[in-house]
Amino acid sequence: IHTENRGLSAARNRGIDEARAEWLMFVDSDDWVEQDFCRIPYETAIENQADMVIFQAVTEKNGKIIRSKQLKRPVGIVDEQTAHEYGCPASWNKLYMRGLFDDIYYPEGRVFEDLAITHKLIHNAKKMLMLRQILYHHVYRKGSITHQYNTMNKKDGFVLALERKNELISYGYPKEKLEASVCAAAISYLACTKIEDDAYEKAVTIVESTDGVPDSLSKKQRIALRTWKISRMCFYLLSRIAGRMKS
């Protein structure tokens, strides 16, 4: 299919619309998959009459694995809360029954588009399974859209994290389990802007209301959070030194 470039969400949506099979999977450019990427999830779904299968994925940089925390996930049939907690919001580590996408589309013109809808697909699923096999390799590329450190990208990520949090709470997911992920998105956003709009004020409120320093934050995020609580001036100085914020 050839069309004008309208972004990743538009490409995903076009693929969903054109698909005629019962099952869907996604592979992003630059990434690569194992030989059994399709077979194992498909056979698992058919055997267990599941409508979503979640499998392992790792992140690679320069040919080396740099992120593999998902390796400790549960396996077998899982409930909705477990899928939300361990399933990863990415689009590419799952096999979906086509019907899960009825009336659900990726938001065009926004970065982190999978953060906007993956939890909705999980909520729609009646039966989900998790596999231990690593079937997807997400390749980190500095110039990619999601890794471009700019204000609009990080604002998008923060706003979508807030929307996701509110929707998950409406599904009955424990609020306290969502605080760290939203705090991380808020820190990333604050590190590249001083523009005091509505999103900025919400990010400030979230960061300042976070109790302690959550262990689930990365080392850099923990340092950033501690620095913010000591001195905003130092926080912004460190952000500028790290190249997060323009002078």
Helices and strands as residue ranges (DSSP letters): H 8-18, E 23-24, E 32-33, H 39-48, E 52-61, E 64-67, G 69-72, E 76-78, H 80-86, E 94-97, G 98-101, H 113-124, E 128-139, G 145-147, H 151-170, G 175-177, H 179-190, H 198-209, H 219-230, H 232-241
